[in-house]
Amino acid sequence: MGEQRKIVDEAEARECLAAAARAGERLGPWARARGIDGRSLHAWQMNLSRRAGFGGRRESVSRASVHESPASLVELVPVTTARLPARYVVAVGPVSFEFGDDIREETLRRVLGVLRSC
């Protein structure tokens, strides 16, 4: 299966939604058959439906909303930022000790006692 293209603007979204409604087909199969990303088309449908006051229901967008200002769809892609665990280094002369937040307090006290004696 090739890459599906995304809907680029409100006018194209409205044309596609109207064509799918005229064809009496569900959006997913209609879009796939035409090389269109169904998720993109569905996102536009939800965006336009909410703006038209349908609260996200799967109804067609009213003709009255066609004359409203153009909408723009922002595709949000979750970005995970892997938080690296904090690392600490205690150095006394040529000897150093590296540890993280997960160190037990008892262990840290013992190591610091040894480093103090260096």
Buried (B, 14 or more C-beta within 10 A) or exposed (E): EEEBEBBEEBEBBBEBBBEBBEEEEEBBEBBBEBEBBBBBBBBBBBBBBEBBEBEEEEEBBEEEBEEEEEBEBEEEEEEEEEEEEEEEEEEEEEEEBEBEEEEEEEEBEEBEEEBEEE
